[in-house]
Amino acid sequence: MAVTVKIPTPLRKFTNNEKEVKSTGSNLAELFDSLESSYPGIKERLYKEEGQLNRFLNFFVNDEDIRFLDGLNTALSDGDEVTILGAVAGG
């Protein structure tokens, strides 16, 4: 089962400057473990602490914010698209 992951510019140093990579996992937690296997060091940027996602990143599955889905337990299917975006703040 292949899932496309869109990588933001600051994290591309872990993916050999690739803006999209393919990975696998039945949910987001497994996908992030799989990404770490292929791209060492990326997972520590996705998590603030063990089990808690970095609050400065937003995660979307097929354009749906995972905060409104099932978080790290959000199920993935073959062909899904996961987008990682840096949070934007300001006034």
Steps between C-alpha positions, in 0.01 A plus 500: 500500500664824386420841646636823353647736759550866412805634682538868597821675396665501848471119523623424149859475624391161639346384170788588266312819404199302377174692543293180476589153620319166509468307822275245669290463812146411598476822706702818550706363790613204286562729204730721709689191621540393138622846402761484776626167364551651156598851606682488837452808717168614354284352776661707776393810306139378477468441874554745784505227760441129471144458380428872465516657155697818448254786546682705238401253230158423358412161356235427240373175348335561164460869591331420835669632815584203724390700805146447372561137406664246731840664557789257476250215477351638177468203265681509167416323175697431186528819297434741789688826515648633824607864508730642765489879524678744723261693722458867412447753774506872524285800518 
